[in-house]
């Protein structure tokens, strides 16, 4: 096939080889007519017996027609199809960013990996809606644009739903087992793939991205199949000890050996990945997954009160496998026993839905299978020497119904305002009492707000960029940065979507300065760029969790600098009164923003003191104002 370099296939001049597979070779070519570079996939006739060529050519033609009907921003488009001296070829868009396979070899941070895989999941969701199964999802078939945008390609192994029984050509007869062994779902070995098989393969790709390892590898396809059916899945945390438990749970479910134990469809899987990015509860955590985890780790529990010898088991799902290796019959017997152990019934069963506030348990307090407790209760294990306390301590940190971390601000008095040379509008200082409440640990981020937009509850920010960035809100690079261009009503709507509200001005100030009348969240030392993102630091926003040394007394980040934050309070001169209608969302008038920002704004000199006030029209939106939410305790 190297002889094609320098030749013309119709209007396409072959430039170089990009890659080769079992069925075809892919070349970089130049389209003389449209004056652009393209990729051309040419079938490798010499790789197949002559008596199979007719079938292979029909499969290749069907691939061209199937791809020609697809139109999705994350699928490599088909431009043309032709034949050159008996060599059929497929012309596609050329992408210069390489493949995902080129990026592998070491772990990728889980957030970055999920952000890269979601567009491919969307592409597969679209493909499945067109009654097509890809059957060969793997890193080398995920191309990247110059800007790193992932694109799905190579549908050489696609199979139309229901085609197996209807296709008189026999192109997808049972037992063909098409695919790449390391990424194939168990059922795919028998030539019986479904959309769930693509989901499994995508799960393998995500597993490899996050851990730096593929779940099962061997020197031969038979070896991969043997490991897949008889060995436990290496738990992701074995490679990445600090991997969040929810991320591991999602991977376990996507890689379940039984298709019925995976996510129901690609759309559900996408929502799960988006929940992980947004810090919301995931489906995997709302099921009792101990048996699934035991299945993955090779542990099989007895059914209580039953004889393990007579307990019903799921039927082994691997019928006769066509494996080009010696000892096939013995292999199948071994696989049958191993898979019988690995497919015990009753893996997943739902538990109660979490309530509005949940305790954030420590890793030693609950097993992997538990979800967050439905009420704010500490985990206490009674012993013979101890008894349960009569009063339940209030946890310092919880997660709300959207799985957003929040910190406790205890009830009590604090000094609000100041009599010194601070903000004139913050005088006089006064003692103010507030009830206990929980406040967001971080400013609301782009990805947190995007979850509300995705749920069709919130409007998109009024602008998509930031002061120095053309793309910001929809750019995954800035997912953990504070959301911008959100007016007061938009912020209020978001908090209500979470079962929360905007903080009052008094609540905000107590959360920022505590009860010792400090000037800044960290104390009385003047701010520097290690404590807060203020005027003169980076001239734009920074990640919400960046300034650990600048936390408030209650462990809350970013209450000085980065962005101003909306409160529910109407602007009125001090002294502050708790019953003056400041919290009424329907009241008309300017609202108070707190915390200062990285930019001199609104006549403010850049002061990021905890008592500094800024009045804004509620319809204002800009690149210097964000917000966070609270929940009454």
C-alpha positions in Angstrom: 0.0 0.0 0.0 3.0 2.3 0.4 3.0 2.5 -3.4 0.0 4.8 -3.2 2.0 7.7 -1.8 2.4 10.3 -4.5 -0.4 8.9 -6.6 -3.8 10.4 -7.2 -7.1 8.7 -6.2 -9.3 10.8 -8.4 -9.0 14.3 -7.1 -7.1 13.2 -4.0 -3.3 13.2 -4.0 -1.8 10.8 -1.4 0.8 12.5 0.8 1.7 10.1 3.6 0.5 7.2 5.8 -1.4 8.1 9.0 -2.1 4.6 10.3 -3.0 1.1 9.4 -5.6 -1.4 10.8 -6.6 -4.9 10.1 -9.0 -3.8 7.4 -7.7 -0.6 6.0 -4.9 2.0 5.8 -5.5 5.6 6.5 -3.6 8.3 4.4 -3.2 12.0 4.6 -4.1 13.4 1.2 -4.7 16.7 -0.6 -8.0 17.5 -2.2 -6.9 19.2 -5.4 -10.4 20.6 -6.2 -11.2 22.1 -2.8 -7.5 22.8 -1.9 -7.5 21.2 1.6 -6.0 18.3 3.4 -8.2 15.2 4.0 -7.9 11.7 5.4 -8.5 8.8 3.1 -9.3 5.3 4.4 -8.4 2.6 1.8 -9.3 -1.0 2.2 -6.4 -3.5 2.4 -7.2 -6.1 -0.2 -4.0 -8.1 0.5 -5.0 -8.7 4.1 -8.0 -10.9 3.3 -8.5 -14.1 1.3 -10.0 -13.5 -2.1 -13.2 -15.4 -1.3 -13.9 -12.9 1.6 -13.4 -9.8 -0.5 -16.9 -9.5 -1.7 -18.3 -9.5 1.8 -15.6 -7.1 3.1 -16.3 -4.7 0.2 -20.0 -4.7 1.0 -19.2 -4.0 4.7 -17.0 -1.2 3.7 -19.6 0.3 1.4 -22.2 0.0 4.1 -19.8 1.9 6.5 -19.6 4.7 3.9 -23.3 5.0 3.6 -23.9 4.8 7.4 -21.3 7.5 8.1 -22.6 9.6 5.3 -25.9 9.9 7.1 -24.4 11.0 10.4 -24.1 14.7 11.3 -22.7 15.5 14.8 -20.1 18.1 15.9 -18.0 15.3 17.6 -18.1 12.8 14.8 -15.5 12.9 12.0 -17.5 13.7 8.9 -17.4 11.7 5.7 -16.7 13.9 2.6 -16.7 11.4 -0.2 -16.6 7.7 -1.2 -15.0 6.1 -4.3 -13.1 3.3 -5.9 -9.6 3.3 -7.3 -8.6 0.3 -9.5 -10.6 -2.0 -7.3 -9.6 -0.3 -4.0 -12.6 1.3 -2.3 -11.8 4.4 -0.2 -13.6 6.7 2.2 -12.7 10.4 2.4 -13.0 12.1 5.8 -12.1 15.4 7.4 -8.4 15.5 8.4 -7.6 16.4 12.0 -4.1 17.4 12.9 -4.2 17.0 16.7 -3.4 13.3 16.8 -5.4 10.8 18.8 -6.3 10.3 22.4 -4.0 7.3 22.4 -1.1 9.7 22.0 -2.1 11.3 25.3 -2.2 8.1 27.3 0.5 6.4 29.3 0.1 8.2 32.6 -3.0 9.1 34.7 -5.1 12.2 33.6 -6.8 14.2 36.4 -10.3 12.7 36.6 -12.1 16.0 35.9 -10.0 16.6 32.8 -10.6 13.0 31.7 -14.4 13.3 32.1 -14.5 16.6 30.3 -12.7 15.0 27.3 -14.9 11.9 27.3 -18.3 13.6 27.5 -18.2 14.9 23.9 -17.5 11.3 22.7 -20.4 10.1 24.9 -22.7 12.7 23.2 -21.5 11.4 19.8 -22.3 7.8 20.7 -25.7 8.9 22.1 -26.4 10.4 18.7 -25.1 7.3 16.9 -27.3 5.0 18.9 -30.3 7.2 18.1 -29.5 6.4 14.5 -29.7 2.7 15.2 -26.0 2.2 14.8 -23.5 0.5 17.2 -19.9 1.5 16.9 -18.3 -1.7 18.3 -14.8 -0.3 18.2 -14.6 2.5 20.7 -10.9 2.9 21.7 -8.4 5.7 22.2 -6.9 5.4 18.7 -10.4 6.0 17.3 -10.8 9.3 19.2 -9.1 12.0 17.2 -8.3 15.5 18.4 -8.6 18.8 16.7 -5.9 21.5 16.9 -7.6 22.9 20.0 -7.9 19.5 21.6 -11.6 18.9 20.8 -12.2 15.1 20.8 -13.9 13.5 17.7 -15.1 10.0 17.2 -14.0 8.2 14.1 -13.6 4.7 12.5 -17.0 3.1 12.2 -15.5 0.1 10.3 -17.2 -2.3 12.8 -20.6 -0.6 13.0 -23.7 -2.8 13.2 -27.2 -1.7 12.6 -29.7 -2.7 15.3 -31.6 -5.8 14.3 -29.5 -6.2 11.2 -28.1 -9.6 12.3 -31.4 -11.4 11.6 -32.5 -9.3 8.6 -29.2 -9.0 6.7 -29.1 -11.6 4.0 -25.5 -10.9 3.2 -24.4 -12.3 6.6 -22.2 -9.4 7.3 -22.9 -9.4 11.0 -23.4 -13.1 11.6 -23.3 -14.3 15.2 -19.8 -15.2 16.5 -17.8 -12.7 14.5 -16.6 -11.0 17.7 -15.4 -7.8 15.9 -13.7 -5.3 18.0 -10.4 -4.6 19.9 -9.9 -7.1 22.7 -8.7 -4.8 25.5 -11.8 -2.6 25.0 -14.5 -5.2 24.2 -17.5 -5.8 26.4 -18.0 -9.4 27.6 -21.1 -9.9 25.4 -19.2 -8.6 22.3 -17.0 -11.7 22.2 -20.0 -13.8 21.1 -21.0 -11.4 18.4 -24.0 -10.1 20.4 -23.2 -6.4 21.0 -25.7 -3.7 21.9 -25.5 0.0 22.7 -24.4 -1.2 26.2 -21.3 -2.6 24.6 -20.2 0.8 23.4 -20.9 2.2 26.9 -18.6 -0.5 28.4 -15.9 0.3 25.8 -16.1 4.0 26.6 -15.9 3.1 30.3 -12.7 1.2 29.6 -11.3 4.3 27.8 -12.2 6.5 30.8 -10.8 4.0 33.2 -7.5 4.0 31.3 -7.4 7.8 31.1 -8.0 8.2 34.9 -5.8 5.4 36.1 -3.2 5.1 33.4 -4.0 1.4 33.0 -6.4 -0.8 31.0 -8.5 -3.1 33.2 -7.5 -6.3 31.3 -4.5 -6.9 29.1 -2.9 -10.1 27.7 -0.8 -11.2 24.8 -3.7 -12.9 23.0 -7.4 -12.2 22.6 -8.1 -15.5 24.4 -6.0 -14.2 27.3 -7.9 -11.0 27.6 -11.2 -12.9 27.5 -10.0 -15.3 30.2 -8.9 -12.4 32.5 -12.1 -10.5 31.9 -14.3 -13.5 32.8 -12.3 -14.9 35.7 -10.3 -12.1 37.3 -11.5 -9.2 39.4 -11.5 -5.7 38.0 -8.6 -3.8 39.5 -10.3 -1.1 41.5 -9.4 2.4 40.2 -8.3 3.6 43.7 -5.6 0.9 43.6 -3.9 3.2 41.1 -5.2 6.6 42.3 -5.6 6.4 46.1 -7.2 9.8 46.4 -9.7 9.3 43.6 -13.2 10.4 44.8 -15.4 7.5 45.8 -18.2 8.6 43.5 -15.8 8.6 40.5 -14.9 5.0 41.3 -18.5 4.0 41.7 -19.4 5.4 38.2 -16.5 3.5 36.7 -17.6 0.3 38.4 -21.1 0.6 37.1 -20.0 1.4 33.5 -17.7 -1.7 33.6 -20.2 -4.1 35.0 -19.9 -7.5 33.3 -23.6 -7.9 33.0 -25.1 -5.3 30.5 -28.2 -5.0 32.8 -26.0 -3.7 35.6 -24.6 -0.9 33.6 -26.3 2.5 32.9 -29.5 2.1 31.0 -28.2 4.2 28.0 -25.6 6.7 27.0 -27.8 9.6 28.0 -27.9 8.4 31.6 -24.2 7.9 31.6 -23.6 11.4 30.3 -25.8 12.8 33.1 -23.8 10.8 35.6 -20.5 12.3 34.3 -22.0 15.8 34.5 -23.1 15.1 38.0 -19.5 14.2 38.9 -18.2 17.5 37.5 -20.9 19.5 39.2 -20.3 17.9 42.6 -23.9 16.5 42.6 -25.0 13.1 43.8 -24.5 10.3 41.3 -26.8 7.4 40.5 -24.1 4.9 41.4 -24.1 6.2 45.0 -27.9 5.8 45.4 -27.7 2.1 44.9 -26.3 -0.6 47.3 -23.2 -1.4 45.4 -21.5 -3.8 47.9 -22.4 -6.8 45.8 -21.2 -5.0 42.6 -18.0 -4.2 44.3 -17.6 -7.7 45.6 -18.2 -8.9 42.1 -15.5 -6.7 40.8 -13.0 -7.7 43.5 -13.8 -11.4 43.2 -15.6 -11.7 46.6 -18.9 -13.5 46.5 -21.2 -13.2 49.5 -23.7 -15.9 50.6 -27.3 -15.1 50.5 -28.4 -14.9 54.1 -30.2 -18.0 55.3 -29.5 -20.0 52.1 -27.3 -22.9 51.2 -24.5 -21.6 49.1 -24.6 -24.9 47.2 -28.2 -24.3 46.1 -28.3 -20.5 45.7 -29.6 -19.5 42.3 -27.0 -17.9 40.1 -27.2 -16.0 36.8 -26.8 -18.2 33.8 -23.3 -17.9 32.2 -23.8 -15.5 29.3 -20.8 -16.7 27.1 -22.1 -19.4 24.7 -19.7 -21.1 22.4 -16.9 -18.6 21.7 -15.1 -18.7 18.4 -11.5 -18.2 19.6 -8.6 -18.9 17.3 -6.5 -20.5 20.1 -5.9 -24.0 21.3 -7.9 -25.5 24.1 -11.1 -23.5 23.3 -13.3 -26.1 24.9 -11.3 -26.2 28.1 -11.1 -22.4 28.1 -14.9 -22.2 27.9 -15.3 -24.5 30.9 -12.9 -22.4 32.9 -14.7 -19.2 31.8 -18.1 -20.7 32.7 -17.1 -21.4 36.3 -15.4 -18.1 36.7 -18.2 -16.1 35.2 -20.8 -18.1 37.3 -19.1 -16.8 40.4 -18.9 -13.3 39.0 -22.6 -12.9 38.1 -24.5 -13.4 41.3 -28.0 -11.8 41.3 -29.2 -8.9 43.3 -26.3 -6.6 42.6 -28.1 -3.3 42.7 -31.1 -2.2 44.8 -32.2 1.4 45.5 -32.2 3.0 48.9 -34.0 6.1 50.2 -33.6 9.5 48.5 -31.3 11.9 50.5 -32.9 14.8 52.2 -32.0 18.4 51.6 -28.9 18.4 53.9 -26.5 15.6 54.2 -23.5 14.9 56.4 -20.2 14.7 54.6 -18.9 11.4 56.2 -15.3 10.6 56.6 -13.8 7.7 54.7 -13.8 5.5 57.8 -17.3 6.3 58.9 -19.2 4.5 56.1 -18.4 1.7 53.8 -18.2 2.1 50.0 -21.8 0.9 49.7 -23.4 3.6 51.8 -24.8 6.8 50.6 -24.8 10.0 52.7 -27.2 9.7 55.7 -30.7 11.1 55.1 -30.4 13.4 58.2 -27.7 15.4 59.8 -26.5 12.7 62.2 -22.9 11.8 63.0 -21.7 8.2 62.5 -21.2 6.7 66.0 -20.4 3.1 66.7 -21.6 2.2 70.2 -19.6 -0.3 72.3 -20.1 -1.9 75.6 -18.2 0.9 77.3 -20.0 3.8 75.5 -23.5 4.9 75.0 -25.1 7.2 72.4 -25.1 10.9 73.4 -28.4 12.5 74.2 -27.6 15.5 71.9 -26.5 15.2 68.3 -23.6 17.6 67.4 -24.1 19.6 64.3 -21.6 18.7 61.6 -19.2 21.4 60.4 -19.6 20.4 56.8 -22.5 18.9 54.8 -23.4 18.5 51.1 -26.8 19.8 49.9 -29.2 18.1 47.6 -26.9 18.9 44.6 -23.9 17.5 46.4 -22.3 21.0 46.9 -20.1 21.2 50.0 -21.3 23.7 52.6 -19.8 24.9 55.9 -21.6 25.5 59.2 -21.8 29.1 60.6 -23.0 28.7 64.2 -25.7 30.9 65.7 -24.7 33.8 67.9 -23.7 37.5 67.9 -20.7 39.0 66.0 -19.5 42.5 65.4 -20.9 43.8 62.1 -19.4 46.9 60.4 -16.5 49.0 61.7 -15.9 52.4 63.3 -12.4 52.8 61.9 -11.2 54.2 58.5 -12.8 51.4 56.5 -15.9 51.7 54.3 -17.9 54.8 55.4 -21.1 52.9 54.5 -20.1 50.2 57.1 -20.4 52.6 60.1 -21.3 52.3 62.9 -20.1 48.9 64.2 -22.8 47.0 66.0 -23.5 43.6 67.6 -25.8 41.5 65.4 -27.3 38.1 66.1 -27.8 35.6 63.4 -29.2 32.1 63.5 -27.1 29.1 62.5 -26.8 28.4 58.7 -24.7 26.6 56.2 -22.8 28.5 53.5 -21.2 27.3 50.2 -17.6 26.4 50.9 -16.7 27.9 47.5 -18.1 30.6 45.2 -20.6 29.1 42.6 -18.5 27.9 39.7 -19.1 27.7 36.0 -19.7 24.0 36.1 -22.0 24.2 39.2 -24.1 26.9 37.5 -24.0 25.0 34.2 -25.7 22.1 35.9 -28.7 24.4 36.6 -28.6 25.6 32.9 -28.6 22.0 31.8 -31.6 21.3 34.0 -33.4 24.1 32.1 -33.9 25.9 35.4 -31.3 28.7 35.0 -30.5 31.1 32.2 -27.1 31.1 30.7 -24.7 33.9 31.8 -25.3 37.1 29.8 -21.9 36.8 28.3 -19.7 33.7 27.7 -16.2 35.2 28.3 -14.4 37.1 31.0 -12.2 40.2 31.1 -9.3 38.6 29.4 -10.8 35.3 28.0 -12.9 35.0 24.9 -14.4 31.7 26.1 -15.0 31.2 29.8 -18.3 29.8 30.9 -18.4 26.9 28.3 -14.7 26.3 28.4 -13.8 23.2 30.5 -10.5 24.8 31.5 -12.4 27.3 33.6 -15.0 24.9 35.0 -13.7 25.5 38.6 -13.7 29.3 38.3 -16.5 31.6 39.6 -19.4 32.1 37.3 -19.7 35.6 35.9 -22.3 37.8 34.1 -25.1 36.6 36.4 -27.5 39.3 37.7 -29.2 39.2 41.1 -32.4 37.3 39.9 -30.3 34.7 38.1 -28.3 34.1 41.2 -31.4 33.9 43.3 -32.9 31.4 40.9 -29.9 29.2 41.0 -29.9 29.1 44.8 -33.6 28.2 44.8 -32.9 25.4 42.4 -30.6 23.9 45.0 -33.2 24.3 47.8 -31.1 27.2 49.1 -31.1 31.0 49.1 -28.8 34.0 48.8 -27.2 35.0 52.1 -28.2 38.1 54.0 -25.6 40.8 54.4 -25.2 39.9 58.0 -24.8 36.2 57.3 -22.2 36.9 54.7 -20.2 39.1 57.0 -20.2 36.7 59.9 -19.1 33.9 57.7 -16.3 36.1 56.4 -14.9 37.5 59.7 -16.2 35.3 62.6 -16.7 36.7 66.1 -13.4 38.4 66.7 -14.0 41.5 64.5 -11.1 40.7 62.2 -10.7 42.9 59.1 -10.2 40.0 56.7 -11.2 36.4 56.5 -7.6 35.3 57.5 -7.1 37.9 60.2 -5.8 41.5 60.3 -2.8 41.1 58.0 -2.9 43.2 54.8 -3.9 41.1 51.8 -1.3 39.7 49.3 -1.7 37.4 46.3 -1.2 34.3 48.4 -4.2 35.1 50.5 -6.7 36.5 48.0 -7.1 37.4 44.3 -7.3 41.2 44.6 -6.3 44.2 42.6 -2.8 43.8 41.1 -2.7 40.0 41.2 -3.7 38.1 38.0 -6.1 40.7 36.4 -8.9 38.1 36.1 -10.6 35.4 38.1 -8.8 32.4 39.7 -10.1 28.9 40.7 -12.4 29.1 43.7 -10.3 26.8 45.8 -6.9 28.4 45.1 -6.3 30.5 48.2 -6.2 28.0 51.0 -4.4 30.4 53.4 -7.2 32.9 52.9 -10.0 30.8 54.3 -12.4 32.4 56.8 -12.6 31.2 60.4 -15.3 28.7 59.3 -13.2 27.1 56.5 -14.9 29.1 53.6 -12.8 30.0 50.6 -12.7 33.2 48.5 -14.6 35.6 50.8 -12.0 38.3 49.9 -11.3 39.1 46.3 -11.8 37.1 43.1 -15.4 38.4 42.6 -18.0 40.4 44.5 -20.8 38.3 45.8 -24.5 39.0 45.7 -26.5 39.0 48.9 -30.2 39.1 49.4 -30.1 42.4 51.4 -31.5 45.6 50.1 -29.2 48.6 50.5 -30.0 50.8 53.5 -27.7 52.9 55.6 -26.5 51.4 58.9 -27.3 50.7 61.7 -28.4 47.3 60.4 -31.8 46.0 61.4 -32.7 42.4 61.1 -36.4 43.1 60.4 -36.2 45.9 57.8 -37.2 43.8 54.8 -33.7 43.3 53.4 -34.3 39.6 52.6 -37.5 40.0 50.7 -36.8 38.8 47.1 -39.7 40.8 45.7 -38.7 44.1 47.2 -37.5 46.8 44.8 -34.2 48.6 45.2 -30.4 48.1 45.0 -28.9 45.0 46.5 -25.7 44.6 48.5 -22.6 42.8 47.1 -19.8 41.8 49.4 -16.1 40.6 49.3 -14.4 42.9 46.8 -12.9 41.6 43.6 -9.7 41.4 41.5 -10.7 44.6 39.8 -11.3 48.2 40.9 -15.1 48.5 40.3 -18.1 50.5 41.2 -16.2 53.4 42.7 -14.4 51.0 45.1 -10.7 51.3 45.4 -10.2 47.6 45.5 -10.8 47.1 49.2 -11.4 43.5 50.1 -12.1 44.0 53.8 -14.8 41.8 55.2 -17.0 44.8 56.2 -16.8 46.5 52.7 -20.2 47.0 51.0 -21.2 47.6 47.4 -24.6 48.5 46.2 -25.7 47.3 42.8 -28.8 47.4 40.7 -30.3 43.9 40.7 -30.3 43.8 36.9 -26.5 44.4 36.8 -24.3 41.6 35.3 -20.6 41.9 34.8 -17.3 40.2 34.9 -16.5 41.1 38.5 -19.6 39.8 40.4 -20.5 36.2 41.4 -22.3 34.7 44.3 -22.7 31.7 46.7 -25.7 30.2 48.5 -26.8 29.4 52.1 -29.2 27.1 53.8 -30.8 27.8 57.2 -29.8 25.2 59.8 
